[in-house]
Amino acid sequence: NNQFCSFKSTIGIDEKRKRQFCRNPYSVTGLCNKGTCPLANSKYATIREEDGKIHLYIKTIERAHTPKNLWEKILLSRNYSKALAQLDEHLAYFPQRLIHRNKQRLSKI
């Protein structure tokens, strides 16, 4: 994790206890590493709240040539159990780790 990233920020008391965080708004975990980076992964999804509505953002690699349309925006239900079912439906072929993180983020919101 020694490469340059404009979203990386390092916080720590001393050299031994430094942590690297990601300030990218699409980051699910907030940690800066290769496995959780929305820029480095072609298969990525995150949950964000905008204007009181919860949206699932899925990065579609087919749209990589148009950065404006790179993220597919899906409105989730206000009902928690229906929203979880929608997550399972849309993220069926994603890594289990990413699905779990998104469910945790939905619970937090």
Secondary structure, 3 states (H helix, E strand, C coil): CCCCCCCEEEEECCCCCEEEEECCCCCCCCECCHHHCCCCCCCEEEEEEECCEEEEEEECHHHCCCHHHCEEEEECCCCHHHHHHHHHHHCCCCCHHHHHHHHHHHHHC
